[in-house]
Amino acid sequence: MAMIEHNPIIDLNLSKQDVESYILSHGWQQIDHPNKKLQVFAGLVGNDGRAIRLVLPVGNDLKDTPLRIYQAVQTIADVEDRSLDAVVADIEKVKASR
């Protein structure tokens, strides 16, 4: 098994809770998933007719948490057709309002 090393490029300085608050406020719904280390959310319907899914770790303490957060924010940016920086800025606004 390959180890995932910390990469500062993918560390957006956001917590799992920051991203979760943002997506829940934008209509994403948590769905059941058999892996209890993951939270899965369904959002808009994609071109294939299926709901787009977003995966977050259950906490911030796993080694790959920064990578998973980066992937989730990238998915949000793709779905919303916005830049990664714009989505991060909006997540930070939600974070500041909590």
N, CA, C and O of each residue as an XYZ file, in Angstrom:
392
protein
N       0.847     -1.173      0.000
C       0.000      0.000      0.000
C       0.897      1.242      0.000
O       1.805      1.358      0.823
N       0.640      2.148     -0.909
C       1.415      3.380     -1.008
C       0.977      4.363      0.072
O      -0.212      4.499      0.364
N       1.935      5.031      0.643
C       1.629      6.041      1.655
C       1.326      7.369      0.971
O       1.982      7.733     -0.006
N       0.355      8.076      1.471
C       0.032      9.403      0.958
C       0.770     10.410      1.821
O       0.533     10.515      3.025
N       1.661     11.141      1.190
C       2.438     12.125      1.923
C       1.725     13.470      1.918
O       0.940     13.774      1.020
N       2.014     14.259      2.930
C       1.432     15.591      3.004
C       1.973     16.435      1.853
O       3.182     16.487      1.629
N       1.097     17.077      1.146
C       1.474     17.929      0.024
C       0.845     19.297      0.267
O      -0.380     19.412      0.222
N       1.633     20.331      0.521
C       1.068     21.646      0.835
C       0.204     22.220     -0.284
O      -0.636     23.083     -0.028
N       0.392     21.762     -1.509
C      -0.407     22.266     -2.621
C      -1.870     21.880     -2.456
O      -2.760     22.630     -2.856
N      -2.124     20.711     -1.868
C      -3.506     20.262     -1.736
C      -4.121     20.633     -0.387
O      -5.307     20.387     -0.166
N      -3.348     21.212      0.504
C      -3.887     21.593      1.811
C      -4.527     22.968      1.707
O      -3.832     23.981      1.621
N      -5.856     23.000      1.714
C      -6.594     24.248      1.553
C      -6.856     24.959      2.872
O      -7.514     25.999      2.901
N      -6.342     24.397      3.968
C      -6.547     24.962      5.292
C      -8.029     25.033      5.647
O      -8.493     25.982      6.279
N      -8.755     24.004      5.222
C     -10.164     23.863      5.552
C     -10.351     22.561      6.305
O      -9.649     21.582      6.050
N     -11.294     22.547      7.229
C     -11.596     21.307      7.925
C     -12.737     20.593      7.207
O     -13.436     21.169      6.373
N     -12.894     19.353      7.550
C     -14.008     18.568      7.025
C     -15.325     19.249      7.384
O     -16.245     19.280      6.567
N     -15.425     19.791      8.589
C     -16.648     20.456      9.029
C     -16.938     21.711      8.200
O     -18.099     22.026      7.939
N     -15.894     22.423      7.787
C     -16.081     23.611      6.951
C     -16.745     23.233      5.638
O     -17.713     23.865      5.216
N     -16.219     22.198      4.996
C     -16.763     21.763      3.711
C     -18.169     21.199      3.891
O     -19.060     21.472      3.087
N     -18.364     20.417      4.942
C     -19.679     19.829      5.203
C     -20.731     20.919      5.422
O     -21.834     20.815      4.885
N     -20.423     21.944      6.184
C     -21.377     23.041      6.406
C     -21.751     23.706      5.090
O     -22.915     24.029      4.854
N     -20.755     23.908      4.237
C     -21.003     24.548      2.942
C     -21.919     23.690      2.075
O     -22.915     24.185      1.549
N     -21.594     22.422      1.925
C     -22.391     21.598      1.016
C     -23.806     21.387      1.531
O     -24.751     21.363      0.742
N     -23.968     21.235      2.835
C     -25.324     21.073      3.370
C     -26.156     22.327      3.149
O     -27.364     22.247      2.927
N     -25.503     23.492      3.211
C     -26.236     24.741      2.979
C     -26.529     24.970      1.499
O     -27.272     25.885      1.142
N     -25.938     24.130      0.632
C     -26.156     24.248     -0.809
C     -26.915     23.051     -1.384
O     -26.827     22.769     -2.579
N     -27.657     22.356     -0.530
C     -28.575     21.330     -1.006
C     -28.049     19.918     -1.136
O     -28.795     19.026     -1.540
N     -26.795     19.686     -0.810
C     -26.285     18.323     -0.838
C     -26.911     17.544      0.315
O     -27.171     18.107      1.379
N     -27.150     16.269      0.109
C     -27.769     15.415      1.126
C     -26.827     14.272      1.477
O     -26.258     13.636      0.590
N     -26.662     14.012      2.781
C     -25.837     12.872      3.173
C     -26.587     11.586      2.858
O     -27.790     11.479      3.099
N     -25.865     10.615      2.318
C     -26.457      9.313      2.016
C     -25.673      8.234      2.750
O     -24.519      8.440      3.124
N     -26.300      7.095      2.951
C     -25.652      5.989      3.648
C     -24.502      5.434      2.820
O     -24.549      5.398      1.590
N     -23.466      5.001      3.539
C     -22.318      4.381      2.898
C     -21.774      3.328      3.857
O     -21.696      3.575      5.060
N     -21.395      2.152      3.344
C     -20.953      1.078      4.248
C     -19.631      1.343      4.969
O     -19.395      0.781      6.039
N     -18.766      2.188      4.402
C     -17.491      2.499      5.041
C     -17.720      3.595      6.075
O     -18.010      4.738      5.723
N     -17.590      3.250      7.326
C     -17.882      4.189      8.415
C     -16.801      5.255      8.593
O     -16.944      6.131      9.446
N     -15.716      5.198      7.801
C     -14.683      6.230      7.849
C     -14.969      7.343      6.843
O     -14.231      8.324      6.761
N     -16.045      7.179      6.082
C     -16.386      8.150      5.042
C     -17.805      8.656      5.214
O     -18.682      7.942      5.697
N     -18.014      9.893      4.813
C     -19.357     10.448      4.684
C     -19.547     10.729      3.203
O     -18.684     11.323      2.556
N     -20.669     10.302      2.678
C     -20.951     10.485      1.262
C     -22.184     11.373      1.137
O     -23.167     11.210      1.859
N     -22.105     12.313      0.206
C     -23.179     13.266     -0.029
C     -23.576     13.204     -1.496
O     -22.729     13.019     -2.369
N     -24.860     13.358     -1.760
C     -25.362     13.393     -3.132
C     -25.824     14.813     -3.426
O     -26.450     15.475     -2.599
N     -25.496     15.250     -4.624
C     -25.846     16.607     -5.025
C     -26.681     16.612     -6.285
O     -27.587     15.794     -6.447
N     -26.375     17.530     -7.169
C     -27.104     17.665     -8.419
C     -26.980     16.417     -9.269
O     -26.077     15.603     -9.075
N     -27.890     16.277    -10.204
C     -27.856     15.152    -11.130
C     -26.914     15.498    -12.278
O     -27.008     16.572    -12.871
N     -26.011     14.581    -12.581
C     -25.044     14.784    -13.654
C     -25.636     14.466    -15.015
O     -26.810     14.110    -15.125
N     -24.822     14.595    -16.045
C     -25.257     14.332    -17.416
C     -25.703     12.893    -17.626
O     -26.473     12.607    -18.543
N     -25.224     11.988    -16.784
C     -25.580     10.577    -16.917
C     -26.886     10.238    -16.186
O     -27.300      9.079    -16.170
N     -27.537     11.243    -15.580
C     -28.798     11.020    -14.888
C     -28.660     10.562    -13.453
O     -29.665     10.330    -12.781
N     -27.436     10.425    -12.966
C     -27.224     10.003    -11.580
C     -26.745     11.190    -10.749
O     -26.118     12.120    -11.255
N     -27.063     11.125     -9.455
C     -26.630     12.190     -8.551
C     -25.108     12.197     -8.443
O     -24.476     11.145     -8.342
N     -24.534     13.387     -8.466
C     -23.100     13.544     -8.279
C     -22.803     13.308     -6.807
O     -23.500     13.831     -5.937
N     -21.784     12.533     -6.533
C     -21.437     12.206     -5.156
C     -20.140     12.876     -4.746
O     -19.224     13.068     -5.545
N     -20.100     13.221     -3.483
C     -18.947     13.874     -2.894
C     -18.596     13.091     -1.631
O     -19.481     12.749     -0.848
N     -17.328     12.811     -1.433
C     -16.883     11.993     -0.301
C     -15.987     12.811      0.619
O     -15.054     13.481      0.176
N     -16.294     12.740      1.901
C     -15.465     13.373      2.932
C     -15.103     12.341      3.985
O     -15.878     11.415      4.222
N     -13.951     12.474      4.620
C     -13.637     11.604      5.755
C     -14.521     11.993      6.938
O     -15.028     13.113      6.987
N     -14.710     11.087      7.881
C     -15.556     11.414      9.028
C     -14.896     12.400      9.978
O     -15.580     13.036     10.780
N     -13.581     12.535      9.901
C     -12.882     13.452     10.797
C     -11.692     14.084     10.115
O     -11.439     13.854      8.933
N     -10.968     14.878     10.870
C      -9.807     15.592     10.345
C      -8.485     14.903     10.658
O      -7.422     15.422     10.319
N      -8.540     13.734     11.304
C      -7.316     13.126     11.816
C      -6.720     12.037     10.932
O      -5.703     11.451     11.303
N      -7.309     11.749      9.790
C      -6.753     10.742      8.890
C      -5.659     11.372      8.028
O      -5.721     12.563      7.722
N      -4.664     10.583      7.638
C      -3.534     11.110      6.864
C      -3.970     11.711      5.537
O      -3.371     12.678      5.065
N      -5.005     11.148      4.935
C      -5.410     11.631      3.616
C      -6.521     12.680      3.670
O      -7.103     13.012      2.637
N      -6.821     13.204      4.853
C      -7.878     14.205      4.975
C      -7.643     15.428      4.085
O      -8.579     15.843      3.401
N      -6.444     16.032      4.051
C      -6.263     17.183      3.146
C      -6.538     16.835      1.680
O      -7.109     17.640      0.944
N      -6.131     15.638      1.262
C      -6.389     15.208     -0.110
C      -7.882     15.061     -0.359
O      -8.385     15.515     -1.387
N      -8.589     14.438      0.559
C     -10.041     14.239      0.403
C     -10.779     15.573      0.396
O     -11.731     15.750     -0.365
N     -10.352     16.511      1.234
C     -10.975     17.836      1.249
C     -10.710     18.541     -0.080
O     -11.615     19.150     -0.650
N      -9.481     18.464     -0.573
C      -9.149     19.069     -1.861
C     -10.022     18.481     -2.974
O     -10.566     19.217     -3.796
N     -10.151     17.151     -2.993
C     -10.965     16.497     -4.019
C     -12.432     16.929     -3.911
O     -13.091     17.149     -4.927
N     -12.937     17.050     -2.691
C     -14.320     17.474     -2.496
C     -14.527     18.898     -2.989
O     -15.516     19.179     -3.666
N     -13.615     19.795     -2.659
C     -13.735     21.191     -3.084
C     -13.592     21.288     -4.605
O     -14.263     22.101     -5.241
N     -12.735     20.475     -5.176
C     -12.599     20.460     -6.637
C     -13.898     19.981     -7.289
O     -14.310     20.519     -8.317
N     -14.537     18.984     -6.705
C     -15.829     18.510     -7.209
C     -16.865     19.614     -7.134
O     -17.624     19.822     -8.081
N     -16.904     20.325     -6.011
C     -17.843     21.441     -5.859
C     -17.581     22.495     -6.929
O     -18.516     22.987     -7.560
N     -16.321     22.841     -7.134
C     -15.962     23.840     -8.149
C     -16.412     23.389     -9.535
O     -16.927     24.190    -10.314
N     -16.221     22.120     -9.839
C     -16.648     21.591    -11.140
C     -18.172     21.654    -11.289
O     -18.683     22.074    -12.327
N     -18.885     21.236    -10.249
C     -20.354     21.228    -10.287
C     -20.897     22.646    -10.409
O     -21.841     22.893    -11.159
N     -20.299     23.576     -9.669
C     -20.768     24.960     -9.679
C     -20.166     25.775    -10.823
O     -20.505     26.946    -10.998
N     -19.286     25.167    -11.592
C     -18.613     25.817    -12.716
C     -17.940     27.117    -12.275
O     -18.118     28.176    -12.876
N     -17.154     26.990    -11.190
C     -16.416     28.127    -10.640
C     -14.988     27.700    -10.361
O     -14.663     26.514    -10.415
N     -14.151     28.656    -10.068
C     -12.763     28.327     -9.752
C     -12.668     27.738     -8.346
O     -13.527     27.961     -7.493
N     -11.611     26.991     -8.142
C     -11.344     26.434     -6.824
C     -11.217     27.550     -5.794
O     -11.750     27.440     -4.690
N     -10.513     28.624     -6.147
C     -10.322     29.753     -5.219
C     -11.649     30.399     -4.825
O     -11.830     30.783     -3.670
N     -12.572     30.519     -5.772
C     -13.877     31.125     -5.469
C     -14.664     30.252     -4.502
O     -15.320     30.762     -3.593
N     -14.601     28.942     -4.693
C     -15.307     28.031     -3.786
C     -14.680     28.068     -2.405
O     -15.394     28.111     -1.403
N     -13.358     28.053     -2.334
C     -12.672     28.128     -1.037
C     -13.066     29.414     -0.314
O     -13.321     29.390      0.890
N     -13.117     30.528     -1.028
C     -13.506     31.807     -0.408
C     -14.915     31.728      0.159
O     -15.170     32.246      1.247
N     -15.837     31.089     -0.558
C     -17.205     30.963     -0.059
C     -17.293     30.012      1.132
O     -18.069     30.247      2.058
N     -16.508     28.950      1.112
C     -16.472     28.046      2.268
C     -15.929     28.780      3.492
O     -16.417     28.586      4.605
N     -14.934     29.611      3.284
C     -14.387     30.391      4.393
C     -15.402     31.399      4.941
O     -15.399     31.688      6.137
N     -16.271     31.936      4.073
C     -17.348     32.822      4.544
C     -18.319     32.058      5.431
O     -18.730     32.560      6.477
N     -18.692     30.837      5.020
C     -19.582     30.006      5.828
C     -18.914     29.679      7.158
O     -19.552     29.702      8.210
N     -17.618     29.374      7.094
C     -16.838     29.073      8.301
C     -16.851     30.263      9.261
O     -17.019     30.085     10.467
N     -16.676     31.464      8.735
C     -16.634     32.663      9.586
C     -17.984     32.977     10.213
O     -18.047     33.610     11.266
N     -19.053     32.543      9.579
C     -20.392     32.856     10.082
C     -20.864     31.847     11.143
O     -21.917     32.032     11.754
N     -20.085     30.789     11.354
C     -20.495     29.781     12.360
C     -20.131     30.233     13.741
O     -20.393     29.523     14.712
